[in-house]
């Protein structure tokens, strides 16, 4: 997972985890280390996520004109 997560550094992503309350975390991946990754959220908070609990990483979907989609359905 570490090598795959490194592909998304600097991208705004949706990170699906087993441990979070809502099931997903949105933010920009800043760094990926041995056991976790650092995420900068919209609110300015920085969060560290344990890679053992990550089930899926998805780049935030965008429309044809480059704007972020309002609703993301999974």
N, C-alpha and C positions, 0 to 999 in steps of 0.2 A: 504493500500500500504506500510506503514511503516514496518509492521511485515514481509511482503513478501520480501521487499528490504533488510532486515537484513540477509536473507539467502545468499545473494551474497557478503557480506563483505569480502574483500581480494581477490575477483575474478575479472578478467578482463572481462568487460561486454560492451555491446552495449545498451545504454539507449535511447529509442525513446521518444521524447517530442513534444509537440505542439508548443513550443516557440522557438526552435532553428532554425537557418537558413537552415541547411541541413536536419533537421528532426531527426538526431541522434547524440549522443555523445559517444565516446569510451574512456574507461579508467578503472582504478581500483577503486572500491568503498571502501572508507576508513572508513566512519562513516555515520550512519543514525540517524537523530534526529527527533523531532516532525514534523517539517514542511519541512525538506529538507534532502539532502545527500551531502557529500563531495566526489568529484571525483578527483583522480590524473591522469592527462593525460600524454601521452608519452613525450610530449615536456617539461615536468617538471612543467607545470602549475597546479594550484589547482583551482577547480571550485565548486561552490555550486549550486545545482539544487533544485528548488521548487518541492516537491512531487505532488503538485496539477496539474502540467503540464506533469507529466510522464504518458505515455500511456502503455509502455511495457519495460521490462528489460530482456535482453537475455545474457547468458554467451557466450563469444566469441567462435565461433565454431572452432574445432580442427580436424586435420586429425587423422588417425589411429595411426600414429607414434608420436602423441603429438604436432606436429608443428601446428601453426596457419594457417588457410586457407587463401589463397591470396585474393580470391573473396568471398564476402558474399552477397548472393542474397536473398531478402525477397519478 
